[in-house]
Amino acid sequence: MEDGYDIDVYLRDTRDGYIRVIHDTGYPSIYGEPFSAFIWSEGNYSCDCNRSLFLYDDEDKKLPCGEGTIVIDKIVKCDTGEILYREDT
């Protein structure tokens, strides 16, 4: 199993261009695997309702369910700068 590593997730609101970088620690996941983009691309974090909470950290700014308003410009492995995931928008 690979040692854990930190990632930075670059989130952007396509309506106004607001960007926030979310730092996350502890990869590999609880499943013992290296980083998987699934949670961000198709899982719970792919929905605007969840991404808006990361982006704004404010329940009052939570968006309804859907996709495409909050996008991931990139997810970067902090220690190497390697881009692990990005969405083409």
DRENDO-1510 file (C-alpha; in Angstrom, 1 decimal, always signed):
<recs>
REC; n; res; u; v; w
REC; 1; MET; +0.0; +0.0; +0.0 .
REC; 2; GLU; +1.3; +3.5; -0.9 .
REC; 3; ASP; +2.0; +5.9; +1.9 .
REC; 4; GLY; -0.6; +8.6; +2.5 .
REC; 5; TYR; -0.3; +12.0; +0.7 .
REC; 6; ASP; -2.0; +15.3; +0.6 .
REC; 7; ILE; -4.0; +16.8; -2.2 .
REC; 8; ASP; -5.2; +20.3; -3.2 .
REC; 9; VAL; -8.6; +20.5; -5.0 .
REC; 10; TYR; -9.1; +23.6; -7.1 .
REC; 11; LEU; -12.8; +24.3; -7.3 .
REC; 12; ARG; -14.3; +27.1; -9.5 .
REC; 13; ASP; -17.8; +28.5; -9.7 .
REC; 14; THR; -18.5; +29.0; -13.4 .
REC; 15; ARG; -21.1; +31.7; -12.7 .
REC; 16; ASP; -18.7; +34.3; -11.3 .
REC; 17; GLY; -15.2; +32.6; -11.6 .
REC; 18; TYR; -14.8; +32.4; -7.8 .
REC; 19; ILE; -12.0; +29.9; -7.0 .
REC; 20; ARG; -11.1; +28.1; -3.8 .
REC; 21; VAL; -8.4; +25.6; -3.1 .
REC; 22; ILE; -9.4; +22.8; -0.7 .
REC; 23; HIS; -6.6; +21.0; +1.1 .
REC; 24; ASP; -7.3; +17.3; +1.9 .
REC; 25; THR; -5.0; +14.9; +3.7 .
REC; 26; GLY; -4.7; +11.2; +4.2 .
REC; 27; TYR; -4.7; +9.5; +0.9 .
REC; 28; PRO; -4.7; +6.6; +0.2 .
REC; 29; SER; -8.4; +6.3; +0.9 .
REC; 30; ILE; -10.0; +4.1; +3.6 .
REC; 31; TYR; -10.1; +1.4; +1.0 .
REC; 32; GLY; -6.3; +1.2; +1.0 .
REC; 33; GLU; -5.8; +2.4; -2.5 .
REC; 34; PRO; -4.1; +5.4; -3.9 .
REC; 35; PHE; -6.2; +8.5; -4.8 .
REC; 36; SER; -9.2; +7.7; -6.9 .
REC; 37; ALA; -11.0; +10.4; -8.9 .
REC; 38; PHE; -14.3; +8.5; -8.7 .
REC; 39; ILE; -15.6; +10.4; -5.7 .
REC; 40; TRP; -15.0; +13.7; -7.5 .
REC; 41; SER; -16.1; +12.6; -11.0 .
REC; 42; GLU; -19.1; +10.3; -10.4 .
REC; 43; GLY; -19.5; +9.9; -6.6 .
REC; 44; ASN; -20.9; +12.3; -4.0 .
REC; 45; TYR; -18.4; +15.1; -4.6 .
REC; 46; SER; -19.4; +15.3; -8.3 .
REC; 47; CYS; -22.7; +17.1; -7.5 .
REC; 48; ASP; -23.0; +20.9; -7.2 .
REC; 49; CYS; -24.8; +20.6; -3.9 .
REC; 50; ASN; -21.8; +19.1; -2.2 .
REC; 51; ARG; -19.2; +21.0; -4.2 .
REC; 52; SER; -20.8; +24.3; -3.2 .
REC; 53; LEU; -20.4; +23.4; +0.5 .
REC; 54; PHE; -16.6; +22.9; -0.1 .
REC; 55; LEU; -16.3; +26.1; -2.2 .
REC; 56; TYR; -18.2; +28.4; +0.0 .
REC; 57; ASP; -18.2; +26.7; +3.4 .
REC; 58; ASP; -21.6; +28.2; +4.0 .
REC; 59; GLU; -24.9; +26.2; +4.1 .
REC; 60; ASP; -26.8; +29.3; +2.9 .
REC; 61; LYS; -24.9; +29.2; -0.4 .
REC; 62; LYS; -25.6; +25.5; -1.0 .
REC; 63; LEU; -26.7; +24.9; -4.6 .
REC; 64; PRO; -29.4; +22.4; -5.7 .
REC; 65; CYS; -28.3; +19.0; -7.0 .
REC; 66; GLY; -26.9; +19.1; -10.5 .
REC; 67; GLU; -23.6; +19.2; -12.3 .
REC; 68; GLY; -21.6; +21.8; -14.1 .
REC; 69; THR; -21.9; +25.0; -12.0 .
REC; 70; ILE; -19.0; +24.1; -9.7 .
REC; 71; VAL; -16.1; +22.6; -11.6 .
REC; 72; ILE; -12.7; +21.1; -10.7 .
REC; 73; ASP; -9.9; +22.9; -12.5 .
REC; 74; LYS; -7.4; +20.3; -11.1 .
REC; 75; ILE; -6.6; +18.1; -8.2 .
REC; 76; VAL; -2.9; +18.2; -7.4 .
REC; 77; LYS; -0.7; +15.8; -5.3 .
REC; 78; CYS; +1.0; +18.4; -3.0 .
REC; 79; ASP; +4.4; +16.8; -2.6 .
REC; 80; THR; +5.1; +16.4; -6.4 .
REC; 81; GLY; +2.7; +18.8; -8.1 .
REC; 82; GLU; +1.4; +15.9; -10.2 .
REC; 83; ILE; -2.1; +16.6; -11.5 .
REC; 84; LEU; -4.3; +13.7; -10.5 .
REC; 85; TYR; -7.6; +14.8; -12.0 .
REC; 86; ARG; -9.1; +17.7; -14.0 .
REC; 87; GLU; -12.4; +18.4; -15.7 .
REC; 88; ASP; -12.5; +19.8; -19.2 .
REC; 89; THR; -14.8; +22.7; -19.2 .
</recs>
